[in-house]
Amino acid sequence: MFHAGPSQSNAVITAIGSYVPERVLTNADLERLVDTNDEWIVQRTGIRERRIAREDEFCSDLCIEAARDLERRFGIDLSDVDYILTATSSPETVFPSMSARVQAALGIRSAGAADLQAACAGFVSALQLANGLVLSGLHRKVLVIGAETLSKITDYSDRTTCILFGDGAGAALVEAAKPGESGAFLGSCVSTTGESGHQLYRTALSSTMNGVPLITSGKIVQNGREVYKWAVSEVSEGVLALLAACGRTAESVAWFAPHNGNVRMLESISERTGIPMEKTLHCLPDYGNTSAASIPLAIDAAYREGKLTTGEEILLYGFGGGLVQAGLLLRWTL
């Protein structure tokens, strides 16, 4: 079920950045939209507020701002990036890609550009691909972005889903390691359970999946109970499979950066894997579930707070619509 093992790598992460919209949507705001309340939301999800893009602010705008934040903070010029990978499920245009729009906005001279759709596993999947691009020798500087404007595809009449989602973006620069420097991508894990894809989806053209009729609103539809059961069971198993395949244990990991679905889910995964919540990076109370952006937002928040130490090992693990999983054991290089 899981394809897990050590990775070949000659790539390292040299910079990160993030961006969230200014508008805040609180639990009190949601009380005026649907039958819910702050206590109910916090008890079940741990979320207190989330950031929401303006009507004229879209996924590419968030991508560009996260990349510019990376440039400013690390004094890096991205004009010589040779590939851009953006993970998102909420682009404002199917084509051109969000990556192509980033290329244009940042004045990147010559780069490949592609978007990746792996829902909440998107950012980790994109990092895995970036490592492969560098390892192949075809590319030396890859910009990886995870970004979402989920507010634009959220059904705000559905009390079970509208309390969860927010908007945001995170970016990482993946570069070829310097001579004599070892790669930072230590191990990876992937898994897909496509037969359960109808438990979490957003329709485009089709009205059926796996023989199941779909709601064709173009909004996010989720069977929360089934997704929760899958995540707690299968994701926990995947985390342990990745650790075992790389000769690691829960105790040897400095930090765990899973997809930020909801706090209760993370607590259950923590209990099953033996990785304590104290070592679990998340920013759910402030940002909610931001899908492909959740892991880079949580990592960047921890970096800004001084939690991360160069050389320590971090376990990233994305999971979500597909249903897909993507894990990555990473040596922190900032």
C-alpha positions in Angstrom: 0.0 0.0 0.0 2.9 2.4 0.8 5.9 3.0 -1.5 8.4 4.2 1.1 12.2 4.3 1.4 15.4 6.3 1.5 15.8 9.0 -1.2 18.7 9.8 -3.4 19.3 13.5 -3.2 21.7 16.3 -4.1 19.3 19.1 -3.3 18.7 21.3 -0.3 16.2 24.0 0.7 17.9 27.4 0.7 15.0 29.8 1.5 11.3 29.9 2.5 8.5 32.4 2.4 4.8 32.8 3.1 1.8 35.0 2.7 -1.7 35.1 4.1 -4.5 37.6 3.1 -5.3 40.4 5.5 -9.0 39.7 6.0 -9.8 37.5 9.0 -12.9 35.3 9.3 -13.5 34.4 12.9 -15.7 31.8 14.4 -18.0 34.6 15.5 -18.3 35.7 11.9 -19.4 32.1 10.9 -22.0 32.1 13.6 -23.8 34.7 11.5 -23.7 32.5 8.4 -24.6 29.0 9.6 -25.9 27.2 12.7 -22.6 26.9 14.7 -20.7 28.6 17.5 -17.2 29.2 18.7 -17.2 26.5 21.3 -18.4 23.8 18.9 -15.8 24.7 16.3 -12.9 24.9 18.6 -13.8 21.7 20.4 -14.0 19.7 17.1 -11.3 21.4 15.0 -9.1 23.7 17.2 -9.7 26.5 14.7 -10.5 30.0 15.9 -10.0 32.0 12.7 -8.9 31.8 9.1 -7.6 34.2 6.5 -9.8 35.0 3.5 -8.7 36.5 0.1 -10.3 39.7 -1.1 -12.8 39.4 -4.0 -10.1 40.7 -6.3 -7.3 38.5 -4.8 -6.7 35.1 -6.3 -4.4 32.1 -6.0 -1.7 33.5 -8.3 -1.6 36.7 -6.2 -0.9 34.7 -3.0 1.8 32.6 -4.9 3.5 35.8 -6.0 3.5 37.4 -2.6 4.9 34.2 -0.9 7.7 34.2 -3.5 8.4 37.9 -2.9 8.5 37.3 0.8 11.1 34.6 0.3 13.2 37.0 -1.9 13.0 39.9 0.7 13.8 37.8 3.8 16.7 35.8 2.3 18.1 38.4 -0.1 17.7 36.0 -3.0 17.1 36.9 -6.7 14.7 34.4 -8.2 15.2 35.6 -11.8 17.5 32.6 -12.5 15.1 29.9 -11.2 14.9 27.3 -13.9 11.7 25.5 -12.9 8.5 26.5 -11.0 6.1 24.0 -9.4 2.9 25.2 -7.8 0.7 22.9 -5.8 -2.9 24.1 -5.7 -6.5 22.9 -5.9 -8.0 26.4 -6.3 -6.3 28.2 -9.3 -8.2 31.1 -10.9 -7.3 29.8 -14.3 -6.8 26.2 -15.4 -4.3 27.6 -18.0 -2.2 29.5 -17.9 -0.9 27.8 -14.8 -0.2 29.6 -11.5 3.4 28.8 -12.1 3.4 30.6 -15.4 1.8 33.6 -13.8 4.5 33.6 -11.1 7.2 33.5 -13.8 5.7 36.5 -15.5 5.2 38.5 -12.3 8.7 37.9 -11.0 10.5 38.4 -14.3 12.0 35.0 -14.3 13.9 34.8 -17.6 13.8 31.2 -18.6 12.0 28.5 -16.6 9.7 25.5 -16.9 6.4 26.0 -15.2 3.8 23.5 -14.1 1.0 23.2 -11.6 0.5 20.0 -9.4 -2.9 19.0 -8.2 -2.6 16.6 -5.2 -4.9 18.5 -2.8 -3.5 18.7 0.8 -0.5 16.5 -0.2 0.4 18.9 -2.9 3.3 20.8 -1.3 5.1 17.6 -0.2 4.5 16.0 -3.6 6.0 19.1 -5.3 9.1 19.0 -3.1 9.6 15.3 -4.0 9.4 16.2 -7.7 11.8 19.2 -7.2 14.3 16.8 -5.6 14.0 14.6 -8.7 14.4 17.5 -11.1 17.6 18.5 -9.4 18.9 15.0 -9.0 18.4 14.4 -12.7 20.9 17.2 -13.4 18.4 19.0 -15.7 17.7 21.7 -13.2 19.6 23.5 -10.4 17.1 25.9 -8.9 13.4 25.0 -8.4 10.8 27.3 -6.8 8.1 25.2 -5.0 4.9 26.9 -3.9 1.8 25.6 -2.1 -1.1 28.0 -2.3 -4.9 28.0 -1.9 -7.8 30.3 -2.1 -10.3 27.8 -0.7 -12.7 30.5 0.3 -13.6 30.8 -3.3 -14.7 27.2 -3.6 -16.2 26.7 -0.1 -19.9 26.3 0.4 -20.7 28.7 3.1 -24.1 27.1 3.7 -22.5 23.8 4.7 -21.8 24.0 8.4 -19.6 20.9 8.3 -17.1 22.3 5.8 -17.2 26.1 5.8 -15.8 26.2 9.4 -12.6 24.5 8.2 -11.1 26.3 5.2 -8.8 29.3 4.8 -6.5 30.9 2.3 -2.7 31.2 2.2 0.5 30.4 0.4 4.0 29.2 1.3 7.2 28.9 -0.9 10.5 27.1 -0.7 13.6 27.3 -2.9 15.2 23.9 -3.7 18.7 24.1 -5.1 21.5 21.8 -6.0 23.8 21.2 -3.1 27.2 22.7 -3.1 30.2 20.5 -3.8 30.9 18.3 -0.8 27.4 19.0 0.7 25.0 16.1 1.0 21.4 16.3 -0.1 18.6 17.1 2.4 15.9 14.8 1.0 16.4 11.7 3.1 13.4 9.6 2.5 9.9 9.6 0.9 6.6 7.8 1.0 3.6 7.9 -1.3 0.2 6.2 -1.4 -3.1 6.6 -3.3 -6.6 5.3 -2.4 -8.4 6.4 -5.5 -11.4 4.2 -4.9 -12.3 6.5 -2.0 -11.9 9.7 -4.0 -15.7 10.4 -3.8 -15.3 11.1 0.0 -13.6 14.4 -0.7 -14.0 16.2 -4.1 -14.8 19.3 -6.1 -16.5 18.7 -9.4 -15.4 20.1 -12.8 -17.0 18.3 -15.8 -18.2 14.9 -14.5 -21.3 14.2 -12.3 -20.2 10.7 -11.2 -17.1 9.0 -9.6 -16.7 5.3 -8.8 -20.3 4.9 -9.7 -21.4 7.5 -7.1 -23.4 10.5 -8.1 -21.6 13.8 -7.3 -22.8 17.2 -6.2 -22.0 19.4 -9.2 -21.8 22.8 -7.4 -18.1 23.3 -8.1 -17.6 23.7 -4.3 -15.7 21.4 -1.9 -17.8 18.4 -0.8 -16.5 16.2 2.0 -17.7 13.2 4.0 -15.9 14.4 7.1 -16.4 11.2 9.1 -15.0 8.9 6.4 -12.0 11.2 5.6 -11.2 11.5 9.4 -11.3 7.6 9.7 -9.0 7.2 6.7 -6.6 9.9 7.8 -6.2 8.6 11.4 -5.7 5.0 10.3 -3.9 5.2 6.9 -1.8 8.3 7.6 -0.6 7.0 10.9 0.4 3.7 9.1 2.2 5.7 6.4 4.2 7.8 8.8 5.4 4.7 10.6 6.2 3.0 7.3 8.3 6.0 6.2 10.2 6.1 9.6 10.9 2.3 9.5 12.0 2.4 5.8 14.5 5.2 6.7 15.7 3.5 9.9 14.2 6.2 12.1 11.9 6.2 15.1 9.3 8.6 16.4 11.9 9.7 19.0 14.6 10.5 16.4 12.4 13.1 14.5 12.9 16.6 15.8 9.7 18.0 14.3 6.6 16.6 12.6 4.9 18.8 10.0 1.7 17.1 8.9 -1.1 18.6 6.8 -3.1 20.8 9.1 -6.6 19.3 8.7 -7.9 19.8 12.2 -6.3 19.5 15.7 -8.4 16.5 16.8 -7.1 14.6 13.8 -3.5 15.5 14.5 -4.0 14.4 18.1 -5.2 11.0 17.0 -2.3 10.6 14.5 0.1 11.7 17.3 -1.2 9.0 19.6 -0.9 6.3 17.0 2.5 7.2 15.7 4.1 8.1 19.1 5.2 11.6 17.8 4.0 13.9 20.6 1.9 17.0 19.8 4.7 19.1 21.3 6.8 18.1 18.3 3.9 18.7 15.8 4.0 21.9 13.8 0.6 23.5 13.0 -1.0 26.8 12.8 -4.7 25.7 12.8 -6.0 28.2 15.4 -4.9 31.1 13.2 -5.3 29.9 9.6 -7.5 26.8 9.6 -7.2 24.2 6.9 -5.3 25.7 4.0 -4.8 22.4 2.1 -1.6 22.6 0.0 -0.5 25.7 1.9 -0.8 24.3 5.3 2.6 22.6 5.7 4.7 25.5 4.3 2.8 27.9 6.5 3.4 25.8 9.6 7.1 25.3 8.8 7.6 29.0 8.1 5.8 30.0 11.3 8.1 27.7 13.3 11.2 29.1 11.5 10.2 32.7 12.3 9.7 31.6 15.9 13.2 30.2 16.0 12.1 26.6 16.6 14.0 25.0 13.8 17.7 24.1 14.0 20.0 23.5 11.1 20.8 19.8 10.7 17.9 18.4 12.5 15.4 16.1 10.8 11.8 17.1 10.1 9.1 14.7 8.9 6.6 16.3 6.4 3.4 14.4 5.7 0.6 15.6 3.4 -2.7 13.8 2.9 -6.0 14.6 1.4 -8.3 14.6 -1.7 -7.5 11.7 -4.1 -7.3 10.2 -1.6 -3.5 10.7 -1.6 -0.6 10.7 0.8 3.0 12.1 0.4 5.6 12.0 3.1 9.2 13.4 3.2 12.0 13.0 5.7 14.0 16.2 5.4 17.3 17.5 6.9 16.7 21.1 7.7 19.3 23.3 6.0 18.4 26.9 7.0 
